[in-house]
Amino acid sequence: MNENIEKKVEKVKEKIEKNENIYSVGHVINVAPYIVEVSGLNDVSFYESINIANKARGYVFGIYYNKVVVALASIEEKIEIGDEAVAEGHE
C-alpha cells in the first residue's frame, strides 16, 4: 500500500479511537431567507460551521432549548424542512 495512504488511514483510525470524528446531526425545522432553524444540534457552540445537506453552509448564531438558528453564508440548492444539518466541529 502507498505510504501516503497508510498515513491517512492511521490518522482516521486515531480519530475514530478518540471519538474525534463524531459530530452533531440535526434536521431543519424552519426555513427563511438566509436563516434556518435546526433541531437536534444539542452540543454546538456559537459561530460553529453547519453543513445543511450539502446544499448550504452557515454558522450558529442563536442557541435555544430545542433548536439552534443558523445564518446561511452560502446556498447552492433550495433547503427544505427535514434536510440533515451536520455540525462540522469548527468555526
Residue, then its C-alpha position, 0 to 999 in steps of 0.5 A: m500500500n502507498e505510504n501516503i495512504e497508510k498515513k491517512v488511514e492511521k490518522v482516521k483510525e486515531k480519530i475514530e479511537k478518540n471519538e474525534n470524528i463524531y459530530s452533531v446531526g440535526h434536521v431543519i425545522n424552519v426555513a427563511p431567507y438566509i436563516v434556518e432553524v435546526s433541531g437536534l444540534n444539542d452540543v454546538s457552540f456559537y459561530e460553529s460551521i453547519n453543513i445543511a445537506n450539502k446544499a448550504r453552509g452557515y454558522v450558529f448564531g442563536i442557541y435555544y432549548n430545542k433548536v439552534v438558528v443558523a445564518l446561511a453564508s452560502i446556498e447552492e440548492k433550495i433547503e427544505i424542512g427535514d434536510e440533515a444539518v451536520a455540525e462540522g466541529h469548527e468555526 
